[in-house]
Amino acid sequence: MSANNSSSIGIGLTSDDPAFWSQPTPIDCTTVRIIGILLCVATLLGIFLNGSLLISFIRHKELRTPPNIFIMFISFIGLIASCVNLPLTGSSSVFCHWLYSRQGCQLEGLTAFLYGCASCYLLCTVSISRCYIIIRPFNAKSVTVKKSVVTCCIAILIALLWTILPLVGWNEYTLERSRTSCCTNLYDRRRLFVSFNIFIFVVVYCVPLIILLVTNSIIYTGIKGMRKKVAQGVKTELSQRRIEMERRVLKTVVITVVGFVFTWTPYAITFFISAFGAPEANVSPMATFICACFAKTSMIWIPTLYMSTSTQFRFSLVDKSSLEKLGGVSTTAGDGPNVAAITRGKADNVAATGINANKDD
């Protein structure tokens, strides 16, 4: 299958020819090299940020709450991608050609695909779980840490299934037109390749984006309505404290989602044009390269945005003074603590999960 389709990047060689994998980039080498150096720096930042966030979740049991479980899994996938995806692309960009042959290309393409797909699905699951809490507040106890872990594993397995398909014959991983990074084959117009690209564009971008917009809109509307009732003295299903907690959790989730969508949408647009546009309408190699590299930086922005907006995390990674106050207000259900309270001054009392019903409800 790969004997004639990879030549579609315009170098007149097939992927079975070893020379195919070492062709120089058609883009200005100086520009590519500068971006490659930045990607190498991003590698270190990605490992540090995702690793620190993951270690914090592992070390502090109070942080392993249902909403945070989803972020923990995103950090885990981001750490893997930071160790594999960023260094392969960055080092190849520094040398202005792909360094790692077909096997390295398959690994780089798979990890990039897995990270983008899994992160998107995990953000959908956390948004759905928060939406469920708002719609069915009296069933909050049913959303536990154990169920959140199972949900995350299912989401990652589904994403892994999609990423394996190109390895077993439905499309393939090949060089992008910059020839310093890899992706699925967007340029072959045969039905086998086009059908996969349509499928991926729908199930990895369009459907999750709709889910994120709908669920977070429902959450926002529900919280806004409850706060209005509380202000009017009307009794609601959730206490004022829980409403404020849900509002803060919503803020963290929405900002994280916006950061993810912001970094991946330019690449999704270039993906769509390259895969389905007329040959003369194809995006330039430079534009594709920049959009792909920008999407890869989501491995940095997602943990950064989460740390800076969560009431549990600040730029110092973990607010230890807040963690010390968690023990006295935690409750247990199922397999461990599911509620954490953060106390910040007299006007900033926040519960970290909102999943299990608390005494105020």
N, C-alpha and C positions, 0 to 999 in steps of 0.2 A: 504493500500500500504506500509506503513512504518513498518508493523508488522514483516517483515523479511529482509528488505534490509539494514537497518542500522547496522545490525550485521556484515556487511562486513568489519568493521574496526577491527574485529578480537578479540572481547571480549566475544562472545557467548551469548550476550543479544540483545533484540530488543529495539527499541526506545520507545515502549509502556511500558517498564519496567522502573520505576523511578530510579532504580540502574544504568541503562545505562548512565544516565547523570552525575553521580558522580564518575565514575571510575577514578583512578589515572592515570596520564600520564605514558606511557611506557618509556619515555625518562628520562635521568638523571635529577632528580628534581632540583639539584643545578643549572645546566645549564639553565633549563626552568625558574627557579626563577630569575636568573640574567637578562635574556631576558625580563621577565615580569616587572621587576623594570625599565628597559630601556623603555619599552612600556608605563609605567605610566608617566615617564618623557616626552616621546614623546607626550603623551596626552596634557600635559600643553603647550608644544611648539606648537603643532598643533592648539590648541585653540587660543594661543597668535598670531601666525603668520597669520592664516587664518582670525581670528577676526580683527586683526589690518588692514590687507589688505582690508577686506570688509568695515570696518568703514571708511577707507580713501576714498574709492570709494563713499560711501554714503555722507560723509562730503564735499567732493570737487567735485562740479559738472563738473569742467574742466576735471577731470579724467575719467568721464563716456563717453568715446569715443568708437566707434565700436570695435576696437581691444581689448580694456580693458573690454568691456562688457562680453566677453567670459571668461576672467580671473576672473572677478567678480563672475560669476556663478560657476566656478571651486572652488573658495574660499568658496562660500556658501555651496556647497556640501562637501568640505573638512572640514568645520567647524562642520557640522552635524556628519560626520564620526569620527572626533576627539572627539566629545562629547559622541558618542555611541560605535563605533567599537573599538577604542584603549583601553578605560578603561575596557570594558568587557573582552577582550583578555588579557590585562595586569594583571588585578586583578586575573583572573583565573590561569594565569601562575604563579603568586606569590604563590598561594595555591596549584599548581600542579594538579588541576583538574577543570572541568567546574563547575561554581558556579550558573548558572542561568537557569537550566532546559531547556525543549524543547522550550518554548516561547522566552527565552533569546537567544537561539541558532538561532532561526529563525530571530530575530531582528538583531543579530550580522552578520549573513550571508547575510541578505538582504542589510544592510547598506554598508558592504564591497563590495558587488557585484554592488550596485548602484553607489558607488563612483568611482570604477574602470571603469565601463561602461560609466557613464555620463562624466567623465573627458576625456576619450578617444574620445568620440563623440564631445565634446566641442572643443578639440584640433583640430579635423578634420574640424569642421566648421570654426574656425578662419583661418586655413591654406587655406581652399577653398575660403574664402572671400578675403584673400590677393592675392591668385592666380588670382581671378577674376579681381582685381584692376590692376594687371600687364598685363593681357591679354586684358582687355577692359578698358584702362585708362580713356577714355572719358565718360564712364558710372559710374565713381566713385561716383557721387552724389546719385546713386540708393542704395548704401550701407549706411544705416542710423542707428542711435542708436535704433530706434523703431524696425526696421527689425532685427537687431542683437538680441534684447531681444526676439522677437518672435522665431527666429531660435534656441536660447538657450533653450527656454521652450519646443520646439518640440523635441530637442535632449534629454532633461532630461525625457520627457514623454516616449519616445521610450525606453530609458534605464530602466525606472521604469516598463514598460511593461515586459521587459525580466526578471527583478528581481521578479516580482509577479508570473510568471509562475510556479516556484517550489512550491509556496504556494497553487496552485490550481490543482496540480496533475501531472505536467510534471517535473519529478525529485523531489527533496526535499532538504531542508537544514538539514545537520546533522553534527556531530562532525568530525573534521579531525582526523587523526591518532595520533596526539599529544594530543588530548582530552582536549585542552585548548582554541580552537577556532573552528569556524564553516565555512562550505562552502557547495556548492552543492555536492550531492553524486557522487563521482568520481569512486567508487569501485564496484558498482553493474553493472553487465554486461548484464542485461536485456535490450531489445530493447528500452523501454521507457526512460531509463536513458542514454544509449549510444547515442541515437538520440539527446537528449537535449544537451549533452556535445559537440557533433560534431557541432551542431547549434551555440552554444555559442562561441566555439573556432573560428569559421569562422566569425561570425558577430561582435564579440566583440574584437577580436585580429587581425586576418588575414586581413580582409577587411579594418578596420581603419589604420592598419600599411601600407598597400599598398597606401591608400589615402594620408597619411602623407608623405610618400617617394616621390610619384609622384608630389603632389602639391608643396612641398617645393623645389623639384628639378627644377620645372618649374619656380618658383619665383627666385631662385638663378640664373638660366640661363638667365632669362629675365633681371634681374638687372645687371648682369655682362655684358650682351650685350649692355645695355643702357649706362653704365659707360664707356665702351670702345668707343662708338660712341661720347659721350660727350668729352672724352679725344682727339678724332680726330677732334673735331669741327663740328661734324654732328648733326643736329637738331633732337631731339627725341620727342616722345609723351609726356614725362614727363620732367619737368625742373630738373636741377642738384640738386636743393634743395630737390625736391620730391624724386629723386632717392636715395639720401643719407638717407632720412627719411625712405624709404621703406627698405633700407639695414639694418638700425638699428632695425626696427620692425622685420624684418626677423631673425636677430640675436637673439632677445629676444624669438621669437616663437620657433625657432629651438632648442635653449638651453633648453627651457621648455619641448619641445617634447622629446628631447634626455633624459632628466632626468626622464620623465614618462616612456618611453620605457625601460630605463636601470633598473628601479626599478621593473617593472612588467614582463619583459621577463623571468627572472629565474622562477617566479611562473608559467608563461604560459608553460614553458618547463616541469615542474613537473606536471602541470595539464594534459598536453598531455600524458605524460608517464603513469600517474596514471589512466587516463580515458581510454586509448586505448592500453596500453602495455600489454604484457603477465603478468599473476599474479606473476611469479618469477622475473619479471623485475621492479616491483613496487619500487618507490622511498622510502627510509627509512623515518620513522616518523620525525626524526631530520632534514633531508634535507627539507622535506615539510614544517615543522614548521618554519625553518629559512627563506626559500623563501617567505612564506606567511607573516611573520613579516617584511621582507625587503620591500615587496610590500606595506604594510601598511604605511611605512615611506614616501611614495610619498606624503602623506598629509602634510609632513614637507618640502620635497625637492622642490616641485612645487612652493609654494609661496616664498621660499628662493631664488630659481634660478630666478624667475621673478623679485623680488625686487632688486637683485644684478645686473641684466643685463639691466633692463629697464632704459631709460634715465629719467623717471619720479620718479623712486624709487631708493633709496640707502639703505644702512643698517640702516639708521635712519628712515626707513619706508616711510616717505614722505619728499621730498626736498622742504620745504616751500618757500625757496628763488626763486625756479623756478616757483612755482605755482603763486607767486605774479606777474610774468611777463606774465601770460597767457591771462589776460583780454584784453590787447590791440591788440591781434592778432587773437582772436577767431571769428568765423563766425557762423551764425545760419542757420539751415535748418531743416525743419520738426519740431521736438519736442525739440530741444535744441542745444547747441554747439556741433559740431562734429569735430572741429579741435582745437588742442592745440599746442602751440609752446613752446619748452624748449630752453632757451638761456643759454649756458655755455661758457663764455669767448668769444673770438673773433672767434674761430675756431669751435664752437660746437653749431650750430643752428639747432634744430630738431623739426619738427612738429610731434605731438603725434599720429595722426590718419592716415593722408593720404587718408581719405575716400572721403571727399568733395573736389572738385576742388578748388584750391586756385589761387590767382592772378598770381603767377608765371607760371601757366600752360596756 
